[in-house]
Amino acid sequence: MRGVGADKYELRVCRGEDEEERQEREQMTDLNDLPPGGQAQAAWARPTRSKADRRTYVLRRLESEDKVWIATAAADGSAHLVPFSFVWDGERVSMATARDNPAARNAARTGKARLALDDIHDIVLIDGAITVLELQALDDGLAERLSRVSAIDARQAPGYVYLQLTPVRIQSWWSAAELAQPTIMRAGRWLAP
């Protein structure tokens, strides 16, 4: 490939940028295209972390936080977004809710959900496969941990189930530079050690 931008293209390919990352980067707005003021300059000024650093950061947050936003899709395609308490077991996010709650119904129907950790200045989005589990199906230790961070102990609440999400894709960014390549897990595999 030769012509305008060919050297930049070859550099990105050598760096290991794949097609999805290239498309994400090309959709970014250049700082110079933004009107002055606001938070754009601050967002661009933050140092870029490596994907390995962002992986470490995400895992630390999953291990230390206990509140998350979960987005599911209703049968008519409308979004359903609600906060949940959660625990992380090193592989999955576990939550509890009433069986007839829209999040549980949507999860059972689609098998997919998106989670967002609660910090708009350091974004973590987790897309994954989600399953609905009967109460006895969750490990006792996880159920106990979840009861300590939740408003309701699902084991004592009639009609409750557990939701368990296994991450398939994780995106993390805190700066505009990181937003150009936010994906740090794809197809369930970390993109950095």
C-alpha positions as CSV (number, residue, x, y, z in Angstrom):
1,M,0.0,0.0,0.0
2,R,1.5,3.3,-1.1
3,G,0.3,6.8,-1.2
4,V,-0.8,9.4,1.3
5,G,-0.8,7.9,4.8
6,A,0.8,4.6,3.7
7,D,3.6,4.9,6.2
8,K,1.2,5.6,9.0
9,Y,-0.8,2.5,8.0
10,E,2.2,0.3,7.9
11,L,3.3,1.6,11.3
12,R,-0.1,0.7,12.8
13,V,-0.1,-2.7,11.2
14,C,3.4,-3.4,12.7
15,R,2.1,-2.2,16.1
16,G,-0.5,-4.9,15.9
17,E,-3.6,-2.8,15.3
18,D,-6.3,-4.9,13.9
19,E,-9.2,-3.8,11.6
20,E,-11.6,-3.1,14.5
21,E,-9.1,-1.0,16.3
22,R,-8.3,0.9,13.1
23,Q,-12.1,1.6,12.6
24,E,-12.4,2.8,16.2
25,R,-9.4,5.1,15.8
26,E,-10.7,6.6,12.5
27,Q,-14.0,7.4,14.1
28,M,-12.3,9.7,16.7
29,T,-12.7,13.4,16.5
30,D,-9.4,15.3,16.4
31,L,-8.9,17.7,19.3
32,N,-8.4,20.6,16.9
33,D,-11.9,19.9,15.5
34,L,-13.5,20.6,18.9
35,P,-14.7,24.0,20.1
36,P,-12.6,25.5,22.9
37,G,-13.6,25.0,26.5
38,G,-15.3,22.1,28.1
39,Q,-13.4,19.0,29.1
40,A,-11.8,18.1,25.8
41,Q,-8.4,19.5,26.5
42,A,-8.3,17.7,29.9
43,A,-9.4,14.5,28.3
44,W,-6.6,14.7,25.7
45,A,-4.0,15.7,28.2
46,R,-4.2,12.5,30.4
47,P,-1.3,10.1,29.7
48,T,-2.1,7.0,27.7
49,R,-2.0,3.7,29.6
50,S,-1.0,0.5,28.0
51,K,-3.6,-2.2,27.5
52,A,-1.8,-4.2,30.2
53,D,-2.1,-1.3,32.6
54,R,-5.8,-0.9,31.8
55,R,-6.3,-4.7,32.3
56,T,-4.7,-4.4,35.8
57,Y,-6.9,-1.4,36.5
58,V,-10.1,-3.1,35.4
59,L,-9.4,-6.2,37.5
60,R,-8.6,-4.1,40.5
61,R,-11.9,-2.2,40.2
62,L,-13.8,-5.5,39.7
63,E,-12.2,-6.9,42.9
64,S,-12.8,-3.7,45.0
65,E,-16.1,-2.3,43.8
66,D,-19.6,-3.7,44.3
67,K,-22.0,-1.5,42.2
68,V,-22.5,-1.7,38.5
69,W,-25.0,-0.5,35.8
70,I,-26.5,-3.3,33.7
71,A,-28.0,-2.7,30.3
72,T,-30.3,-5.3,28.7
73,A,-32.6,-5.2,25.7
74,A,-36.4,-5.7,26.0
75,A,-38.3,-7.7,23.5
76,D,-39.3,-4.5,21.6
77,G,-35.6,-3.5,21.4
78,S,-35.8,-0.8,24.0
79,A,-33.0,-0.4,26.5
80,H,-33.3,-1.3,30.1
81,L,-30.6,0.2,32.4
82,V,-30.5,-0.3,36.1
83,P,-27.9,-0.4,38.9
84,F,-27.0,-3.6,40.7
85,S,-24.8,-4.8,43.4
86,F,-22.2,-7.4,42.3
87,V,-19.3,-9.6,43.2
88,W,-16.4,-10.7,40.9
89,D,-15.0,-14.2,41.2
90,G,-12.1,-13.7,38.9
91,E,-14.0,-14.9,35.9
92,R,-17.6,-13.8,36.2
93,V,-19.8,-11.0,37.6
94,S,-22.6,-12.3,39.8
95,M,-25.7,-10.3,40.7
96,A,-29.2,-11.1,42.2
97,T,-32.6,-9.9,41.3
98,A,-36.3,-10.9,41.2
99,R,-37.0,-13.5,38.5
100,D,-39.7,-11.3,37.1
101,N,-37.5,-8.2,37.0
102,P,-37.0,-6.9,33.4
103,A,-33.2,-7.4,33.7
104,A,-33.7,-11.1,34.5
105,R,-36.3,-11.6,31.8
106,N,-34.2,-9.8,29.2
107,A,-31.1,-11.7,30.2
108,A,-33.0,-15.0,30.0
109,R,-34.3,-14.1,26.5
110,T,-31.2,-12.7,24.9
111,G,-28.3,-14.2,26.9
112,K,-26.5,-10.9,26.5
113,A,-25.9,-7.8,28.7
114,R,-23.6,-4.8,29.1
115,L,-22.1,-3.7,32.4
116,A,-20.7,-0.2,33.2
117,L,-18.7,0.6,36.3
118,D,-19.7,3.8,37.9
119,D,-17.0,6.4,37.0
120,I,-17.6,8.7,34.0
121,H,-14.0,9.9,34.2
122,D,-12.5,6.4,33.8
123,I,-14.8,4.3,31.7
124,V,-15.1,0.5,32.0
125,L,-17.7,-1.3,29.7
126,I,-18.1,-5.0,29.9
127,D,-20.1,-6.9,27.3
128,G,-20.8,-10.5,28.0
129,A,-22.9,-13.7,27.9
130,I,-25.3,-13.7,30.8
131,T,-27.1,-16.6,32.4
132,V,-29.9,-16.8,34.9
133,L,-29.2,-19.2,37.7
134,E,-31.4,-20.7,40.4
135,L,-30.4,-19.8,43.9
136,Q,-28.8,-23.2,44.7
137,A,-26.7,-23.0,41.5
138,L,-24.4,-20.3,42.8
139,D,-21.4,-21.2,44.9
140,D,-22.2,-20.6,48.6
141,G,-19.1,-18.4,49.1
142,L,-20.2,-16.1,46.2
143,A,-23.8,-16.0,47.5
144,E,-22.5,-15.0,51.0
145,R,-20.3,-12.3,49.5
146,L,-23.1,-11.0,47.4
147,S,-25.5,-10.9,50.4
148,R,-23.0,-8.6,52.2
149,V,-23.0,-6.0,49.4
150,S,-26.6,-6.2,48.4
151,A,-29.7,-4.6,49.9
152,I,-31.4,-8.0,49.9
153,D,-30.1,-11.5,50.6
154,A,-31.4,-13.3,47.6
155,R,-31.2,-16.6,49.5
156,Q,-33.9,-15.3,51.8
157,A,-36.1,-13.6,49.1
158,P,-38.8,-15.7,47.4
159,G,-38.7,-15.5,43.6
160,Y,-35.1,-14.3,43.4
161,V,-32.4,-15.6,40.9
162,Y,-28.8,-14.9,40.2
163,L,-27.5,-13.3,37.0
164,Q,-24.0,-14.3,36.1
165,L,-22.1,-12.5,33.3
166,T,-19.0,-13.8,31.7
167,P,-17.0,-11.0,29.9
168,V,-16.6,-11.3,26.2
169,R,-15.5,-7.8,25.4
170,I,-14.1,-5.2,27.8
171,Q,-13.4,-1.6,26.9
172,S,-11.5,0.9,29.2
173,W,-10.4,4.5,28.7
174,W,-9.8,7.6,30.6
175,S,-8.5,9.8,27.8
176,A,-9.3,10.6,24.3
177,A,-6.1,8.9,23.2
178,E,-7.2,5.7,24.9
179,L,-10.7,6.0,23.4
180,A,-9.0,5.6,20.0
181,Q,-8.3,1.9,21.0
182,P,-10.6,1.2,24.0
183,T,-10.9,-2.6,23.6
184,I,-8.7,-4.6,26.1
185,M,-10.6,-7.9,25.9
186,R,-12.1,-9.4,22.7
187,A,-13.9,-12.7,22.3
188,G,-13.2,-13.5,25.9
189,R,-9.4,-13.1,25.6
190,W,-7.3,-10.3,27.0
191,L,-5.4,-8.3,24.4
192,A,-2.4,-7.8,26.8
193,P,-0.9,-10.1,29.4
